[in-house]
Amino acid sequence: MSEVIEEVIKGDYKYKLSRTGYGSDRYGVCDICGKWADSVYIQSEMKKYWNPIDRRWSWTYEGCETHMGHKECLIKIRR
């Protein structure tokens, strides 16, 4: 089970960063730099959108990306 360590809103995007508790031996190399990671993190991206049914702003994963790798690499790719 991954441990959420950070949730950040940056403009119209929201990012959830979690620690997997494992390294590249289990998950492979970093998606961003392609190098081995002693500790692999997972980052999920969500986008703000207007929900016409509820008539309020909501979050969606549609058109967003999820990556695994070094914490520093994942933070760098935020929009």
FITOR-265703 format. One record per atom (N, C-alpha, C): x, z, y. Coordinates in pm, whole numbers, plus 50000, padded with zeros to 5 digits. Each point is the difference from the previous one (the first is absolute). Layout:
BEGIN
XZY
...
//
This chain:
BEGIN
500845000049882
499165000050118
500895000050124
499704991250094
500824999250120
499545010050105
500955004850077
499765010050104
500024993150136
498895000450074
499944994150134
500855008550093
500954993550066
500875007450091
499774996350146
499294988750023
499814995650138
498834990450011
499185001950102
498954990450036
500164997250149
500174987350035
500294996150137
499074988750042
499465000950121
499244988950059
500894993550102
500174986849987
500834992250091
499174988050043
499445000650120
499124989350048
498754999349915
499724988249947
498824997949916
500305002149851
501155005649969
500405002149860
500235014849972
499715003849876
500245013649954
500854999249874
501005008549992
500945000049888
499995013449930
499964999549867
500105012049918
501274998749917
500915009350019
501284999949930
500015011549900
500314996949874
499995010049894
501304999949921
500375011649953
501175001549913
499534998149856
500684991749923
499594997749861
500565010549906
501125006050038
500655009649912
500964993549901
500164986950011
500894992549910
500884990550080
500964994149933
500914990650062
499854986049945
500994991650030
499994986149956
500044998449849
500485010149930
500024999249853
498584998749945
499015004850074
498614998949957
499254988750070
500244998250130
499224990450081
500744987550043
501274999049970
500764988250041
500585001750140
500654989650046
500695000650129
499004999850116
500495003150118
499205000250123
499414986150027
498694999450027
499334987350031
500574993550126
500545007850090
500444994950130
501454995249998
500915008649956
501434996350006
500564995549866
499285002649890
500454995749869
501075008849938
500265011750060
501045008849949
499405011649921
500845006249917
499645011549918
499615011850090
499005007749960
499585011850075
499965012149908
500685010750040
499945012549922
498605005950005
499354998550115
498645005150020
499134988650054
498984996149925
499134988950040
498735005550065
499644993950112
498785003550073
499044988249992
498725002750023
498994989550004
499285001050134
499824988550065
499314999650128
498814990549992
498835005350036
498774992050004
499634997650146
499624987750029
499614996150135
498494997950004
499375004650107
498574997650022
499824994550141
498944992250018
499734993750129
498655004550053
499935002250131
498765004050063
499074987850012
498725001949974
499034989250018
498665005750040
499214991850068
498675003950043
499044998049884
499335010749958
499044999349890
498614997850060
499444987949985
498704996950062
498835007549936
500155004349877
498925007349933
499895014250056
501145006950007
500035013750053
500105000350153
500344988550057
500244998750144
501035010150050
501144999949930
501125008650040
501314994049946
501115004850052
501314995649953
500305006649866
500564992449908
500375004849867
501384994649964
500515004149883
501304995349950
499794991849873
500794989249986
499934991649881
501404996749951
500114997549870
501254995349941
500064984749998
498904993350036
499914985449998
501084993950089
500804991149944
501054993250075
501225008750029
500075011749939
501115009250024
500955000149879
501125006850018
501045000049896
500325014249953
500415001049876
500525012449943
501374996849942
500985008150035
501384997949953
500595012949948
501044998449918
500755011449946
501474998250033
500685011250029
501424999150029
500525012150075
501124997950070
500605010650081
499055003850114
499945012750032
499165004850110
500344992650130
501294998750030
500464993750124
499594985350006
500094993049889
499624985849995
498504998450024
499195008649940
498554999150015
499575002850143
500645009750063
499685003250141
500354988250090
501094993049972
500444988650083
499014988350000
499254998049891
499124988249992
498615002350061
499755011750054
498705002450063
499814990950119
498794995050016
499694990750110
499875007250133
//
